[in-house]
Amino acid sequence: MSKTKIAVLVSGGGTNLQALLDAEASGILHSGEIVLVVSNKPGAYALTRAEKAGVEGITLTRAACGGQEGFEAALNEALESRGVELIILAGFLSILSAAFTQRWENRILNIHPSLIPSFCGKGFYGLKIHEAALARGVKYTGATVHYVNHIPDGGEILLQQPVPVLPGDTPEVLQRRVMEQAEWILLPQAAELVSAKLMSEQAEHEKQ
């Protein structure tokens, strides 16, 4: 039975991508295979991580593709030509259109560094999320893996992991703790969960 082919979309350093690559190498992610990494930022270090792991990496930008529509058309072509079945957004700082997310319904995962529905949606990304959590005075934050739909951070929740907020935390310190104690654990778990589900569905389809 062939593994679920995965593409990871990135914009920056790729720490969540590294967690996925490490999970595949260690066997935690065994039902899926990362076959493509796509960056929307030229020179993103995530592409270096992909290269070191022997995974194909490409860059697609809105500017080079003539806007959002051209970007998504090029992205679709790249995904489909490689037989991709599951897309994982790992620090991908770009909103995908409703047309794109509907085309890939229940086949796009995202990791968000808060416990949705807190500190999520439009405008909540990067350190802004952790700044907001500290400003609100919450005792716990965390991370959420969810399916992606046309509403930012609005898709069905798959997994969540709480992380304590400690006295003296800065946004940077809290961000790192959420990565280490939640993001880097949850995302590979979710990737395996959905990859196994898609493998099972494909096997059933082939029997019919």
MIDOSE-1310 file (N, C-alpha, C; in nm, 2 decimals, decimal comma, always signed):
residues 208
mskt	+0,09/-0,12/+0,00/+0,00/+0,00/+0,00/+0,09/+0,12/+0,00; +0,07/+0,22/-0,09/+0,15/+0,33/-0,10/+0,12/+0,44/+0,01; +0,22/+0,51/+0,05/+0,20/+0,61/+0,16/+0,13/+0,73/+0,10; +0,07/+0,81/+0,19/+0,00/+0,93/+0,15/+0,11/+1,03/+0,12
kiav	+0,11/+1,09/+0,00/+0,21/+1,19/-0,04/+0,17/+1,33/+0,02; +0,27/+1,39/+0,08/+0,25/+1,51/+0,16/+0,33/+1,63/+0,10; +0,27/+1,74/+0,09/+0,35/+1,87/+0,05/+0,34/+1,96/+0,18; +0,45/+2,02/+0,21/+0,45/+2,11/+0,32/+0,48/+2,25/+0,27
lvsg	+0,39/+2,35/+0,30/+0,40/+2,49/+0,26/+0,46/+2,57/+0,37; +0,56/+2,65/+0,33/+0,64/+2,72/+0,43/+0,66/+2,87/+0,39; +0,70/+2,95/+0,49/+0,74/+3,09/+0,45/+0,87/+3,13/+0,52; +0,92/+3,05/+0,61/+1,03/+3,10/+0,69/+1,13/+3,00/+0,72
ggtn	+1,17/+2,99/+0,85/+1,28/+2,90/+0,90/+1,25/+2,76/+0,89; +1,13/+2,72/+0,90/+1,09/+2,58/+0,89/+1,11/+2,49/+1,01; +1,09/+2,54/+1,13/+1,10/+2,46/+1,25/+1,00/+2,35/+1,25; +0,87/+2,38/+1,21/+0,77/+2,28/+1,21/+0,79/+2,18/+1,10
lqal	+0,85/+2,23/+0,98/+0,89/+2,14/+0,88/+0,99/+2,04/+0,93; +1,09/+2,09/+1,01/+1,19/+2,00/+1,06/+1,13/+1,90/+1,16; +1,03/+1,94/+1,23/+0,96/+1,84/+1,32/+0,90/+1,73/+1,24; +0,84/+1,76/+1,12/+0,78/+1,66/+1,04/+0,89/+1,57/+0,97
ldae	+0,99/+1,63/+0,93/+1,10/+1,56/+0,86/+1,16/+1,46/+0,97; +1,18/+1,51/+1,09/+1,24/+1,42/+1,20/+1,14/+1,31/+1,23; +1,01/+1,34/+1,23/+0,91/+1,24/+1,26/+0,90/+1,13/+1,15; +0,92/+1,17/+1,03/+0,93/+1,07/+0,92/+1,05/+0,99/+0,93
asgi	+1,17/+1,05/+0,96/+1,29/+0,97/+0,98/+1,29/+0,87/+1,10; +1,22/+0,91/+1,20/+1,21/+0,83/+1,32/+1,10/+0,72/+1,32; +1,01/+0,74/+1,22/+0,90/+0,64/+1,21/+0,77/+0,69/+1,28; +0,77/+0,80/+1,34/+0,64/+0,85/+1,40/+0,54/+0,88/+1,29
lhsg	+0,59/+0,94/+1,18/+0,51/+0,96/+1,06/+0,55/+0,85/+0,96; +0,47/+0,74/+0,96/+0,50/+0,63/+0,88/+0,40/+0,60/+0,77; +0,28/+0,67/+0,78/+0,18/+0,65/+0,68/+0,18/+0,75/+0,57; +0,27/+0,85/+0,59/+0,28/+0,96/+0,50/+0,43/+0,98/+0,46
eivl	+0,45/+1,04/+0,34/+0,58/+1,07/+0,29/+0,58/+1,21/+0,23; +0,68/+1,29/+0,29/+0,69/+1,43/+0,24/+0,76/+1,43/+0,11; +0,69/+1,47/+0,00/+0,75/+1,46/-0,13/+0,78/+1,60/-0,19; +0,73/+1,71/-0,12/+0,75/+1,84/-0,18/+0,74/+1,95/-0,07
vvsn	+0,83/+2,05/-0,07/+0,82/+2,16/+0,02/+0,81/+2,28/-0,07; +0,71/+2,37/-0,05/+0,69/+2,49/-0,13/+0,70/+2,61/-0,04; +0,79/+2,70/-0,08/+0,80/+2,83/-0,01/+0,75/+2,94/-0,09; +0,68/+3,04/-0,02/+0,63/+3,16/-0,10/+0,73/+3,27/-0,07
kpga	+0,84/+3,24/+0,00/+0,94/+3,34/+0,02/+1,08/+3,29/-0,04; +1,14/+3,36/-0,13/+1,27/+3,32/-0,19/+1,37/+3,31/-0,08; +1,45/+3,21/-0,08/+1,56/+3,20/+0,02/+1,52/+3,15/+0,16; +1,40/+3,11/+0,18/+1,36/+3,07/+0,31/+1,44/+2,95/+0,36
yalt	+1,48/+2,95/+0,48/+1,57/+2,85/+0,53/+1,50/+2,71/+0,53; +1,37/+2,71/+0,53/+1,30/+2,58/+0,52/+1,34/+2,50/+0,40; +1,37/+2,57/+0,29/+1,42/+2,51/+0,17/+1,55/+2,44/+0,19; +1,64/+2,50/+0,27/+1,76/+2,43/+0,30/+1,74/+2,30/+0,38
raek	+1,64/+2,31/+0,48/+1,61/+2,19/+0,55/+1,56/+2,08/+0,46; +1,48/+2,12/+0,36/+1,42/+2,02/+0,27/+1,54/+1,96/+0,19; +1,63/+2,04/+0,14/+1,74/+1,99/+0,06/+1,83/+1,89/+0,14; +1,85/+1,93/+0,27/+1,93/+1,84/+0,36/+1,86/+1,70/+0,38
agve	+1,73/+1,70/+0,38/+1,66/+1,58/+0,40/+1,63/+1,50/+0,27; +1,68/+1,56/+0,15/+1,66/+1,50/+0,03/+1,52/+1,51/-0,03; +1,45/+1,62/+0,01/+1,31/+1,64/-0,03/+1,31/+1,76/-0,13; +1,24/+1,75/-0,24/+1,23/+1,85/-0,34/+1,17/+1,98/-0,28
gitl	+1,24/+2,09/-0,31/+1,19/+2,22/-0,26/+1,17/+2,32/-0,38; +1,06/+2,39/-0,38/+1,04/+2,49/-0,49/+0,99/+2,62/-0,43; +1,01/+2,73/-0,50/+0,96/+2,86/-0,46/+0,86/+2,91/-0,55; +0,74/+2,95/-0,50/+0,64/+3,01/-0,58/+0,60/+3,14/-0,51
traa	+0,60/+3,25/-0,58/+0,56/+3,38/-0,52/+0,44/+3,44/-0,60; +0,36/+3,52/-0,53/+0,25/+3,59/-0,59/+0,30/+3,68/-0,71; +0,41/+3,75/-0,68/+0,46/+3,84/-0,78/+0,50/+3,77/-0,91; +0,57/+3,66/-0,89/+0,62/+3,59/-1,01/+0,51/+3,52/-1,08
cggq	+0,40/+3,49/-1,01/+0,28/+3,42/-1,07/+0,17/+3,51/-1,12; +0,19/+3,64/-1,10/+0,09/+3,74/-1,15/-0,03/+3,76/-1,05; -0,01/+3,74/-0,92/-0,11/+3,76/-0,83/-0,16/+3,63/-0,77; -0,26/+3,64/-0,68/-0,32/+3,52/-0,61/-0,37/+3,41/-0,70
egfe	-0,44/+3,45/-0,80/-0,50/+3,34/-0,88/-0,39/+3,27/-0,96; -0,29/+3,34/-1,01/-0,18/+3,27/-1,08/-0,10/+3,19/-0,98; -0,08/+3,24/-0,86/-0,01/+3,16/-0,76/-0,07/+3,03/-0,73; -0,20/+3,04/-0,70/-0,28/+2,91/-0,67/-0,28/+2,82/-0,78
aaln	-0,29/+2,87/-0,90/-0,29/+2,78/-1,02/-0,16/+2,71/-1,03; -0,05/+2,78/-1,01/+0,09/+2,72/-1,02/+0,11/+2,62/-0,90; +0,05/+2,66/-0,79/+0,06/+2,57/-0,67/-0,02/+2,44/-0,70; -0,14/+2,45/-0,75/-0,22/+2,33/-0,78/-0,14/+2,24/-0,88
eale	-0,08/+2,30/-0,98/-0,01/+2,23/-1,08/+0,11/+2,15/-1,02; +0,18/+2,22/-0,93/+0,29/+2,16/-0,86/+0,25/+2,04/-0,78; +0,14/+2,06/-0,71/+0,09/+1,96/-0,62/+0,04/+1,83/-0,70; -0,04/+1,86/-0,80/-0,10/+1,75/-0,87/+0,00/+1,67/-0,95
srgv	+0,10/+1,74/-1,01/+0,20/+1,68/-1,09/+0,28/+1,58/-1,01; +0,29/+1,60/-0,88/+0,36/+1,51/-0,79/+0,27/+1,42/-0,71; +0,15/+1,41/-0,74/+0,05/+1,32/-0,68/+0,03/+1,35/-0,53; +0,04/+1,48/-0,49/+0,02/+1,51/-0,35/-0,13/+1,49/-0,31
elii	-0,14/+1,43/-0,19/-0,28/+1,40/-0,14/-0,31/+1,48/-0,01; -0,21/+1,53/+0,05/-0,22/+1,60/+0,18/-0,13/+1,72/+0,18; -0,19/+1,84/+0,22/-0,11/+1,96/+0,23/-0,10/+2,00/+0,38; +0,02/+2,04/+0,42/+0,04/+2,08/+0,56/+0,10/+2,22/+0,56
lagf	+0,03/+2,31/+0,62/+0,08/+2,45/+0,63/+0,17/+2,46/+0,76; +0,30/+2,49/+0,74/+0,39/+2,49/+0,85/+0,46/+2,63/+0,86; +0,39/+2,72/+0,92/+0,44/+2,86/+0,92/+0,43/+2,92/+0,78; +0,32/+2,89/+0,72/+0,29/+2,95/+0,58/+0,21/+3,07/+0,60
lsil	+0,27/+3,19/+0,58/+0,20/+3,32/+0,61/+0,13/+3,38/+0,49; +0,04/+3,30/+0,44/-0,04/+3,35/+0,33/-0,18/+3,29/+0,33; -0,28/+3,37/+0,31/-0,42/+3,31/+0,32/-0,45/+3,25/+0,18; -0,51/+3,13/+0,18/-0,55/+3,06/+0,06/-0,69/+3,09/+0,04
saaf	-0,73/+3,10/-0,09/-0,87/+3,14/-0,13/-0,97/+3,03/-0,10; -1,09/+3,07/-0,09/-1,20/+2,97/-0,07/-1,20/+2,87/-0,18; -1,18/+2,91/-0,31/-1,17/+2,82/-0,42/-1,07/+2,71/-0,40; -0,95/+2,75/-0,35/-0,84/+2,66/-0,33/-0,87/+2,56/-0,22
tqrw	-0,92/+2,62/-0,10/-0,94/+2,53/+0,01/-1,06/+2,43/-0,01; -1,16/+2,48/-0,09/-1,27/+2,38/-0,13/-1,22/+2,27/-0,22; -1,12/+2,30/-0,31/-1,07/+2,20/-0,40/-0,99/+2,10/-0,32; -0,93/+2,14/-0,21/-0,85/+2,05/-0,12/-0,92/+2,02/+0,01
enri	-1,05/+2,01/+0,01/-1,13/+2,00/+0,13/-1,09/+1,88/+0,21; -1,07/+1,90/+0,34/-1,02/+1,79/+0,44/-0,89/+1,73/+0,40; -0,81/+1,81/+0,32/-0,67/+1,77/+0,28/-0,57/+1,87/+0,31; -0,61/+1,98/+0,38/-0,51/+2,08/+0,42/-0,51/+2,09/+0,58
lnih	-0,39/+2,08/+0,64/-0,38/+2,10/+0,78/-0,30/+2,22/+0,81; -0,33/+2,28/+0,93/-0,25/+2,40/+0,97/-0,23/+2,38/+1,12; -0,11/+2,43/+1,16/-0,08/+2,44/+1,31/-0,09/+2,59/+1,35; -0,16/+2,61/+1,45/-0,18/+2,75/+1,50/-0,13/+2,76/+1,65
psli	-0,05/+2,85/+1,69/+0,01/+2,85/+1,82/-0,08/+2,92/+1,93; -0,20/+2,87/+1,94/-0,29/+2,91/+2,05/-0,39/+2,80/+2,06; -0,47/+2,81/+2,17/-0,58/+2,72/+2,18/-0,71/+2,78/+2,12; -0,73/+2,75/+1,99/-0,84/+2,80/+1,92/-0,97/+2,77/+2,00
psfc	-1,07/+2,86/+2,02/-1,09/+2,99/+1,95/-1,02/+3,11/+2,01; -0,92/+3,09/+2,10/-0,85/+3,21/+2,15/-0,74/+3,25/+2,06; -0,72/+3,38/+2,05/-0,61/+3,44/+1,98/-0,59/+3,38/+1,84; -0,69/+3,39/+1,76/-0,68/+3,33/+1,63/-0,76/+3,42/+1,53
gkgf	-0,75/+3,38/+1,40/-0,82/+3,46/+1,30/-0,73/+3,56/+1,24; -0,79/+3,65/+1,16/-0,72/+3,75/+1,09/-0,64/+3,84/+1,18; -0,51/+3,86/+1,14/-0,42/+3,94/+1,22/-0,34/+3,87/+1,33; -0,38/+3,75/+1,36/-0,31/+3,68/+1,47/-0,21/+3,58/+1,40
yglk	-0,09/+3,62/+1,40/+0,02/+3,53/+1,35/+0,15/+3,57/+1,42; +0,25/+3,47/+1,42/+0,38/+3,50/+1,48/+0,37/+3,54/+1,62; +0,46/+3,64/+1,66/+0,47/+3,68/+1,80/+0,34/+3,75/+1,84; +0,26/+3,80/+1,75/+0,14/+3,88/+1,79/+0,05/+3,79/+1,87
ihea	+0,04/+3,66/+1,85/-0,04/+3,56/+1,92/+0,01/+3,56/+2,06; +0,13/+3,55/+2,08/+0,19/+3,53/+2,22/+0,18/+3,66/+2,30; +0,20/+3,77/+2,23/+0,19/+3,90/+2,29/+0,04/+3,92/+2,34; -0,05/+3,88/+2,26/-0,20/+3,89/+2,30/-0,23/+3,80/+2,42
alar	-0,17/+3,68/+2,42/-0,19/+3,59/+2,53/-0,14/+3,65/+2,66; -0,02/+3,70/+2,66/+0,04/+3,76/+2,78/-0,04/+3,89/+2,82; -0,08/+3,97/+2,72/-0,16/+4,09/+2,76/-0,29/+4,06/+2,82; -0,35/+3,94/+2,78/-0,48/+3,90/+2,84/-0,46/+3,84/+2,98
gvky	-0,34/+3,79/+3,00/-0,32/+3,73/+3,14/-0,36/+3,59/+3,15; -0,37/+3,51/+3,04/-0,42/+3,37/+3,05/-0,31/+3,29/+3,12; -0,35/+3,18/+3,18/-0,26/+3,09/+3,26/-0,21/+2,98/+3,17; -0,29/+2,95/+3,06/-0,25/+2,85/+2,97/-0,28/+2,90/+2,83
tgat	-0,18/+2,86/+2,74/-0,20/+2,88/+2,60/-0,17/+2,74/+2,54; -0,12/+2,74/+2,41/-0,10/+2,61/+2,35/-0,09/+2,61/+2,20; -0,13/+2,50/+2,14/-0,13/+2,49/+2,00/-0,25/+2,41/+1,95; -0,29/+2,43/+1,83/-0,41/+2,36/+1,77/-0,37/+2,32/+1,63
vhyv	-0,40/+2,20/+1,60/-0,39/+2,15/+1,46/-0,54/+2,14/+1,41; -0,56/+2,21/+1,29/-0,70/+2,21/+1,24/-0,70/+2,19/+1,09; -0,81/+2,15/+1,03/-0,83/+2,15/+0,89/-0,85/+2,29/+0,85; -0,81/+2,32/+0,72/-0,81/+2,46/+0,67/-0,94/+2,47/+0,58
nhip	-1,01/+2,58/+0,61/-1,12/+2,61/+0,52/-1,11/+2,76/+0,48; -1,22/+2,82/+0,43/-1,21/+2,96/+0,38/-1,20/+3,06/+0,49; -1,23/+3,02/+0,62/-1,22/+3,11/+0,73/-1,08/+3,10/+0,80; -1,00/+3,20/+0,81/-0,88/+3,19/+0,88/-0,89/+3,13/+1,02
dgge	-0,82/+3,01/+1,04/-0,82/+2,94/+1,16/-0,96/+2,89/+1,20; -1,05/+2,87/+1,10/-1,19/+2,84/+1,12/-1,23/+2,69/+1,10; -1,13/+2,61/+1,05/-1,17/+2,47/+1,01/-1,18/+2,38/+1,14; -1,22/+2,26/+1,11/-1,24/+2,16/+1,22/-1,11/+2,14/+1,29
illq	-1,12/+2,13/+1,43/-1,01/+2,11/+1,51/-0,98/+1,96/+1,52; -0,85/+1,92/+1,50/-0,81/+1,78/+1,51/-0,75/+1,75/+1,65; -0,65/+1,83/+1,68/-0,57/+1,81/+1,81/-0,54/+1,94/+1,87; -0,53/+1,94/+2,01/-0,49/+2,06/+2,08/-0,40/+2,01/+2,20
qpvp	-0,31/+2,10/+2,24/-0,22/+2,07/+2,35/-0,20/+2,20/+2,43; -0,24/+2,20/+2,56/-0,22/+2,32/+2,64/-0,07/+2,33/+2,68; -0,03/+2,45/+2,70/+0,11/+2,49/+2,75/+0,09/+2,59/+2,86; +0,16/+2,58/+2,97/+0,15/+2,68/+3,08/+0,22/+2,81/+3,04
vlpg	+0,16/+2,92/+3,09/+0,22/+3,05/+3,08/+0,28/+3,08/+3,21; +0,41/+3,11/+3,22/+0,49/+3,12/+3,34/+0,52/+3,27/+3,38; +0,53/+3,30/+3,50/+0,57/+3,43/+3,54/+0,70/+3,47/+3,48; +0,71/+3,60/+3,43/+0,83/+3,65/+3,36/+0,84/+3,61/+3,22
dtpe	+0,74/+3,54/+3,16/+0,75/+3,51/+3,02/+0,75/+3,63/+2,93; +0,83/+3,63/+2,83/+0,82/+3,73/+2,72/+0,76/+3,66/+2,60; +0,71/+3,73/+2,50/+0,65/+3,67/+2,39/+0,75/+3,56/+2,32; +0,88/+3,60/+2,32/+0,97/+3,51/+2,26/+0,99/+3,38/+2,34
vlqr	+1,00/+3,39/+2,47/+1,01/+3,27/+2,55/+0,89/+3,19/+2,54; +0,77/+3,25/+2,55/+0,65/+3,17/+2,54/+0,63/+3,10/+2,40; +0,67/+3,18/+2,30/+0,67/+3,12/+2,16/+0,75/+2,99/+2,16; +0,87/+2,99/+2,21/+0,96/+2,88/+2,21/+0,90/+2,76/+2,29
rvme	+0,84/+2,79/+2,41/+0,78/+2,68/+2,49/+0,66/+2,62/+2,41; +0,58/+2,70/+2,35/+0,47/+2,65/+2,27/+0,52/+2,56/+2,16; +0,63/+2,60/+2,09/+0,68/+2,52/+1,98/+0,73/+2,38/+2,04; +0,81/+2,39/+2,15/+0,87/+2,27/+2,20/+0,77/+2,17/+2,26
qaew	+0,67/+2,23/+2,34/+0,58/+2,14/+2,41/+0,45/+2,11/+2,34; +0,43/+2,18/+2,23/+0,30/+2,16/+2,16/+0,32/+2,14/+2,01; +0,37/+2,24/+1,94/+0,37/+2,24/+1,79/+0,45/+2,12/+1,74; +0,57/+2,10/+1,79/+0,66/+2,00/+1,73/+0,61/+1,86/+1,76
illp	+0,52/+1,85/+1,86/+0,46/+1,72/+1,89/+0,33/+1,69/+1,82; +0,25/+1,79/+1,82/+0,11/+1,78/+1,76/+0,11/+1,76/+1,61; +0,19/+1,84/+1,54/+0,19/+1,84/+1,40/+0,22/+1,71/+1,34; +0,33/+1,64/+1,38/+0,36/+1,51/+1,33/+0,25/+1,41/+1,37
qaae	+0,19/+1,42/+1,49/+0,08/+1,33/+1,52/-0,04/+1,35/+1,43; -0,07/+1,47/+1,40/-0,18/+1,50/+1,31/-0,15/+1,45/+1,17; -0,03/+1,47/+1,12/+0,01/+1,43/+0,99/-0,01/+1,28/+0,98; +0,04/+1,21/+1,08/+0,02/+1,06/+1,08/-0,13/+1,02/+1,08
lvsa	-0,20/+1,08/+1,17/-0,35/+1,05/+1,18/-0,42/+1,07/+1,05; -0,40/+1,18/+0,98/-0,47/+1,21/+0,85/-0,41/+1,12/+0,74; -0,28/+1,10/+0,74/-0,22/+1,02/+0,64/-0,27/+0,88/+0,64; -0,28/+0,82/+0,76/-0,33/+0,69/+0,78/-0,48/+0,68/+0,74
klms	-0,55/+0,78/+0,77/-0,70/+0,79/+0,73/-0,71/+0,79/+0,57; -0,63/+0,87/+0,51/-0,63/+0,88/+0,36/-0,58/+0,75/+0,30; -0,48/+0,68/+0,36/-0,44/+0,55/+0,31/-0,55/+0,45/+0,32; -0,62/+0,45/+0,43/-0,73/+0,35/+0,45/-0,84/+0,38/+0,35
eqae	-0,87/+0,51/+0,33/-0,98/+0,54/+0,23/-0,94/+0,50/+0,09; -0,81/+0,51/+0,06/-0,76/+0,48/-0,08/-0,77/+0,32/-0,09; -0,73/+0,25/+0,01/-0,74/+0,10/+0,01/-0,88/+0,06/-0,01; -0,98/+0,12/+0,05/-1,12/+0,08/+0,04/-1,17/+0,11/-0,10
hekq	-1,12/+0,23/-0,15/-1,16/+0,27/-0,29/-1,11/+0,16/-0,39; -0,99/+0,12/-0,37/-0,93/+0,02/-0,47/-0,99/-0,11/-0,46; -1,05/-0,15/-0,35/-1,12/-0,28/-0,33/-1,25/-0,28/-0,42; -1,31/-0,16/-0,43/-1,45/-0,15/-0,49/-1,44/-0,17/-0,65
